[in-house]
Amino acid sequence: MTIKARKVGNLTVLTIPKEFNVKKGTEFEVKQRNDGSIIFKPKHRNPFVGNWFN
């Protein structure tokens, strides 16, 4: 599958295909490797931070 980066205002946007079933509002940690590849890793909530009972 190939996607294309596009410009939206001052941002460069990569669209995630619907088939990936990514929920709206999902946060990702992003890293770029030396070879130019970009890795998006879902950010997980730290169980030791915040109030989990509310």
C-alpha positions in Angstrom: 0.0 0.0 0.0 1.3 3.5 -0.8 0.1 6.8 0.7 1.2 10.3 -0.3 2.1 13.1 2.0 0.1 16.2 1.5 0.2 19.8 2.7 -2.6 21.1 5.0 -1.8 24.6 6.2 1.6 24.6 7.7 1.5 20.8 8.3 2.5 17.8 6.2 -0.1 15.1 6.6 0.0 11.4 6.1 -3.5 9.8 5.9 -4.0 6.5 7.6 -6.1 4.1 5.5 -9.4 3.0 7.0 -8.3 -0.6 6.9 -5.9 0.0 9.7 -8.9 0.6 12.1 -7.1 3.5 14.0 -9.6 5.1 16.4 -10.0 8.9 16.2 -7.9 10.6 18.9 -5.3 7.8 19.1 -1.9 9.2 20.1 1.3 7.9 18.6 5.0 8.3 19.4 6.8 9.1 16.2 10.5 8.4 15.4 12.4 8.9 12.2 15.2 6.5 11.5 18.5 7.3 9.8 17.3 5.8 6.5 14.4 8.2 6.5 11.7 5.7 7.5 9.1 7.0 9.9 7.8 4.8 12.7 4.4 5.5 14.4 4.0 3.6 17.6 0.7 3.8 19.6 1.3 5.7 22.9 0.2 3.7 25.9 -1.1 5.3 29.1 1.2 5.0 32.1 -0.7 3.1 34.8 1.3 4.9 37.5 0.2 8.4 36.4 -3.2 10.0 36.9 -6.4 8.9 38.5 -7.6 5.7 37.0 -10.7 5.5 39.1 -12.5 8.5 37.6 
